[in-house]
């Protein structure tokens, strides 16, 4: 089940990450924000309500981000440890020793 759920959670995490970055960039800061100048939204939302909505959406996406990454961490942390390819030596076979490389001669 973990093998099916993990790629789905990672895809959702990527979408949440892009949305969170976009929300942070869209917000108006003291320097004017990424999306410049006001007046572009018309009478749909005032600057104050748009700021509040973006702040709330940023908080929601930040909570989704943290919850999703914690779920991914829990799912990947419960996997049994896989042996390394370097740790596996066939039975009855010794690991050959590799000689150290020779230093180049020093010319004077």
Residue pairs with C-beta under 8 A, 6 or more apart in sequence:
2 75
2 78
2 79
5 75
6 72
6 75
6 76
9 68
9 71
9 72
9 75
10 72
12 68
13 65
13 68
13 69
13 72
16 61
16 64
16 65
16 68
17 65
19 61
20 58
20 61
20 62
20 65
23 54
23 57
23 58
23 61
24 58
25 33
25 34
25 35
26 33
26 34
26 35
26 54
27 33
27 34
27 51
27 54
27 55
27 58
28 35
28 47
28 51
38 47
41 50
45 53
89 95
